[in-house]
Amino acid sequence: MLVVLAALAMAVIGARLAALEIFQHQHWRDEARSFTYRHYMIPTRRGEIMDRDGRLLAVETPCYNLAIEYQAMNHDALWITAMAIRHLEHLKLSRAQMLVRLPVEKRKINSELDRMPESIADHCGVPLGQVLHSFDNIRSRMQLLREDVWTVRYSHVVHSGTSPDDLDEQMGLANSIDLAEAHEAHTVIPDIGFVAAAYFKKHARRYPGLVVQAGTHRIYPYNDVGAHLIGYMRQVTARVVEQHPFVLPRLIPGSLRDTRGHLRGYLPGDTMGATGVEQAAEKLLRGARGVRLVNLEGHQVKEDYRKPVPGQNIRLTLDINLQRALREKLEDPTTHLLYFNGQTHNAAVVVLSVAHNRVLLMLSEPGYNINTVHKNYSLLLKDPNLPLMDRAMSSAFPPGSIVKPLEASVAMTLEVITPHTIINCGPELFPNHPNVFRDDSYPYGRGPTDVVTGLEESCDVFFYNVGMRLGLTRLVAAYRSYGLGAPTGIGLAEETSGYLPPTDHGLSKIKRLDDAIMMGIGQGPMAVTPLQMANGYTALLRGGLWMRPQLMEQFHRPPARKIPINTSYLKYIYKGMYLVVHGPLGTANMDNFTLPVEGKTGTAQTAELVRSNGKTTVVKGDDGWFIGCVPADHPKYVIAAVVEMGGYGGQVAGPIVKQCIELMQTRGYLPEAANP
Amino acid sequence: MTDQRDEYSPFGISRFAGGNSRSSGGSTLWETIWHRVMPELVATRLAWLMLLAVALLCTASLMAVRICGRGLMVRQEIHILVGAAILLLLLTVNYRKLGYVAYSFFIFTTLLLIAVRFGRAIKGSHRWFIIPGGIDLQPSELAKISFVMSVAWCLRMHKDMRQLNKLILPFIFAIIPMGLILIEPDLGTALLFPVVLYAMLIAAGAKFRHLLAIALIAMAVAPGCYPLLKPYQKQRIVALFVHGKPTHRQLSGELYQKRQSEIAEGSGGLTGQGLEGTVEIRHGLLPEASNDFIFAVVGSQWGFTGAIGIVVLYLIFFASCMETAGEAADSFGRLLVVGLSCMLILQAVINIAMTTGIIPVVGITLPFMSYGGSAMLADMLAMSLILNVAMRGRRMVPGSRERPAARG
């Protein structure tokens, strides 16, 4: 009876077998074929950064990378045995000798692997910590890929009800997955240099598992010129990898289609832009890795299954040679541009073209060398002059008198003053209160003043009055319309918004009046960046057409915005700005520019905390500003310069602008002489 | 004594061999096997059939294991050779004498089953002892043998099992290892015990009414146990009822193993893809290919022809076992053969049905074919006992008044 039962059961199985293997054979064979393909990734190439004339500012160059076999890194026993046998094969030993020598050779390889991190650190000249960190990175990269495969194969076993013990066990399976990547070499130290590469190639026997591979490495040919704008790269953080992981496409089981994958994602150990354009244009620069499809049967390889997408090149509007020339002049102590009063000062210069609002030059002193930034990072961080900060857009200064033309244009439009309004400028705003709202530059007052003379002589009392008449709300709105108090939108993440006070704040009437009067001369609760000021001036010169400054040519710019000002009054402001430089009493008439220039000086009282010997002291001083528009009459460029704690604007920032104009003349941006 | 032995020598050269051997002090183990066991074995008609079937199954196993992983075939060869040696060793002892140690063996395996609870969990269950040197011992494989031996030993004295209270002891023998294996957890192996017990009870002549009543109670309770199952076990049952086009999520999830097995077998076709099998096996995409799913590997290698051949080999083996049971003179031998052969054929049926997608995935090995030392050892032990009965069971034990029973 039992035999009959067993035979019956086997008959059912036979029927099922017939169905599977004979009638559905075609279907299942097609499904099996879908497993014959495997994906491998192809590296891509990061885009280059160029200046306006195509000079390379950041470029991928070939280099030697030091890589390590994954199995060697993990002291894989099988790998060590294979390596030992390979070493001994050269000696042509007998089988018995081989058996005796094998354990000795294995021990030797093992001890060499133990010493590996130290010898890598020694010969590549990097700290041991970096080597170990890099090892960790490779391990976590593999772990990530393993978990990806694990999800496909085993995740169905794990559910919310799984006990922690079981879960550990299941996740343990992920570690035992054998990946193609586990048999490849992974980069430990990028760009080891020719000497180290030659050393490791020559002594390959002494370093089992180390491989010298050809790779690419990013270098910055202009070293420290435009460092703040170009930016530097760094390794991706764990969070970035978590948010944008790299995922290889995988075939969907049982079909010939595959999942999309995420080829633009990141793996641990990848680099990404950390600052400047490298960061802002990361998406364009990075590109996407490609995929090579390998048919495991017959080893057919489809190289172009997904072509790697190289990163786009980014072209900047910057003239890097102009910037380098100006920087050399600024750093040269004999020019006394930044070296005076016995110390070197910090400064920022921005040059914008009026017609298209393009950034021609933007520098911040002191700077740093991008190529060595990681090596010197801790030193740069400790430097009291903050070389890592871009003073042209990340640092806000009190503007001082340079806001006066912007303010006057709005005040005349709102008819708070007319071009012919005469205000009697005494040494202080309120004669009854001589200690507040003073104008120290004219201790005896300067008599009746209109707006043109007010600009020429930078009369504070005149603009105290204007600020008072406008009131806090209208004044702040005026500044905002010129783009102060908000990022200009140049596209870099480091840009700061500066500061303008909120106007709907519940301040007392007296306090609001107080703020309005102080902000009338660019002091009080406001701070601006040189970039914002230069951008505000280009808008003023275009008759109130506000645009975003442009640094990267590929980046889309929204259309311009019209500032509601009455353009018929602008000629008085232009005239005042012309007289600042060329008038008998102009605040910048000592600068002897080689071209007629319109401009405005600013000397903003400020204070900074200086920490020395553990003591913090407040040092008072003046930030010196000068904004020049060249050439006068029909300005093509706006040049804004600020010297931190430098002193009187016309004396310290004026010469920098003068130097910049001369350099622009030699490079053909400005005519050699004024038009007849 | 020596003369008497000579007439049993298989090839007529034993006189020469015996003369040269160090036989002055008594017979060595080798002499015992060569002069006493081999002649008897060769003289047994059914033993030839069984040994042929098992040898073919082992060969197919080696061919299949070869493509599942590097070095697996050599190790499986060692498993088979060691198993065969133990098989021969055990044949030197009469199975009736082995019966006396059945209970001790049962207690020993029960202790092993308890001890394995405290070991390290592998793949989420406590099934294996890890012995250094790459040997994993699975006590539940031994427990199956000891269970059959104990039940057979317990039932041998009763002329019939027509009283309900006589059924208590056999059920205790089944429930103890079954419970211990259930909490490992290893549902598939545990479920073998009641079925084999039933087969043995029927062979022993228990009342059909009693057995039916117990089975009905168990069946009534069974659906209530569904919430006690592990999530992956529930999924396997659900996976069975998935019809229509499965989603990608299901394919990469709960249906993955079943699907891969079907692909391996289905791609075999009528005559198979050759010894290299399909791609998915060579690249390790079929989980547990060398163990539980080895039939799928055979299917891909040899196609429908080979798969049906394997099925027929199992049937031949089972039929000759039943023939042996029918010829056995004592009820211990008969019950032993019925129990062991039902155990083996049941495993084969369940495993093949699982691989072909007829029933849910359960962790049961394919006898004589799956890769693994413990399983091969247990299968060889069972084979040894069956051969033992085939060799010696036909002769009446002196003093016994039993008659040959009807065929199982």
Boltz contact constraints between the chains, C-beta under 6 A:
constraints:
  - contact:
      token1: [A, 2]
      token2: [B, 408]
      max_distance: 6.0
  - contact:
      token1: [A, 3]
      token2: [B, 319]
      max_distance: 6.0
  - contact:
      token1: [A, 3]
      token2: [B, 322]
      max_distance: 6.0
  - contact:
      token1: [A, 6]
      token2: [B, 318]
      max_distance: 6.0
  - contact:
      token1: [A, 6]
      token2: [B, 345]
      max_distance: 6.0
  - contact:
      token1: [A, 9]
      token2: [B, 349]
      max_distance: 6.0
  - contact:
      token1: [A, 10]
      token2: [B, 311]
      max_distance: 6.0
  - contact:
      token1: [A, 10]
      token2: [B, 315]
      max_distance: 6.0
  - contact:
      token1: [A, 13]
      token2: [B, 352]
      max_distance: 6.0
  - contact:
      token1: [A, 13]
      token2: [B, 353]
      max_distance: 6.0
  - contact:
      token1: [A, 14]
      token2: [B, 308]
      max_distance: 6.0
  - contact:
      token1: [A, 16]
      token2: [B, 356]
      max_distance: 6.0
  - contact:
      token1: [A, 16]
      token2: [B, 358]
      max_distance: 6.0
  - contact:
      token1: [A, 17]
      token2: [B, 304]
      max_distance: 6.0
  - contact:
      token1: [A, 17]
      token2: [B, 307]
      max_distance: 6.0
  - contact:
      token1: [A, 20]
      token2: [B, 265]
      max_distance: 6.0
  - contact:
      token1: [A, 20]
      token2: [B, 266]
      max_distance: 6.0
  - contact:
      token1: [A, 21]
      token2: [B, 268]
      max_distance: 6.0
  - contact:
      token1: [A, 21]
      token2: [B, 269]
      max_distance: 6.0
  - contact:
      token1: [A, 21]
      token2: [B, 303]
      max_distance: 6.0
  - contact:
      token1: [A, 21]
      token2: [B, 304]
      max_distance: 6.0
  - contact:
      token1: [A, 22]
      token2: [B, 270]
      max_distance: 6.0
  - contact:
      token1: [A, 22]
      token2: [B, 304]
      max_distance: 6.0
  - contact:
      token1: [A, 24]
      token2: [B, 266]
      max_distance: 6.0
  - contact:
      token1: [A, 25]
      token2: [B, 269]
      max_distance: 6.0
  - contact:
      token1: [A, 28]
      token2: [B, 263]
      max_distance: 6.0
  - contact:
      token1: [A, 28]
      token2: [B, 266]
      max_distance: 6.0
  - contact:
      token1: [A, 28]
      token2: [B, 267]
      max_distance: 6.0
  - contact:
      token1: [A, 29]
      token2: [B, 267]
      max_distance: 6.0
  - contact:
      token1: [A, 31]
      token2: [B, 263]
      max_distance: 6.0
  - contact:
      token1: [A, 32]
      token2: [B, 263]
      max_distance: 6.0
  - contact:
      token1: [A, 32]
      token2: [B, 267]
      max_distance: 6.0
  - contact:
      token1: [A, 32]
      token2: [B, 278]
      max_distance: 6.0
  - contact:
      token1: [A, 32]
      token2: [B, 280]
      max_distance: 6.0
  - contact:
      token1: [A, 35]
      token2: [B, 279]
      max_distance: 6.0
  - contact:
      token1: [A, 35]
      token2: [B, 280]
      max_distance: 6.0
  - contact:
      token1: [A, 35]
      token2: [B, 285]
      max_distance: 6.0
  - contact:
      token1: [A, 36]
      token2: [B, 279]
      max_distance: 6.0
  - contact:
      token1: [A, 152]
      token2: [B, 252]
      max_distance: 6.0
  - contact:
      token1: [A, 156]
      token2: [B, 253]
      max_distance: 6.0
  - contact:
      token1: [A, 156]
      token2: [B, 254]
      max_distance: 6.0
  - contact:
      token1: [A, 157]
      token2: [B, 232]
      max_distance: 6.0
  - contact:
      token1: [A, 159]
      token2: [B, 231]
      max_distance: 6.0
  - contact:
      token1: [A, 161]
      token2: [B, 231]
      max_distance: 6.0
  - contact:
      token1: [A, 166]
      token2: [B, 124]
      max_distance: 6.0
  - contact:
      token1: [A, 169]
      token2: [B, 121]
      max_distance: 6.0
  - contact:
      token1: [A, 169]
      token2: [B, 124]
      max_distance: 6.0
  - contact:
      token1: [A, 252]
      token2: [B, 248]
      max_distance: 6.0
  - contact:
      token1: [A, 253]
      token2: [B, 251]
      max_distance: 6.0
  - contact:
      token1: [A, 253]
      token2: [B, 252]
      max_distance: 6.0
  - contact:
      token1: [A, 254]
      token2: [B, 251]
      max_distance: 6.0
  - contact:
      token1: [A, 297]
      token2: [B, 279]
      max_distance: 6.0
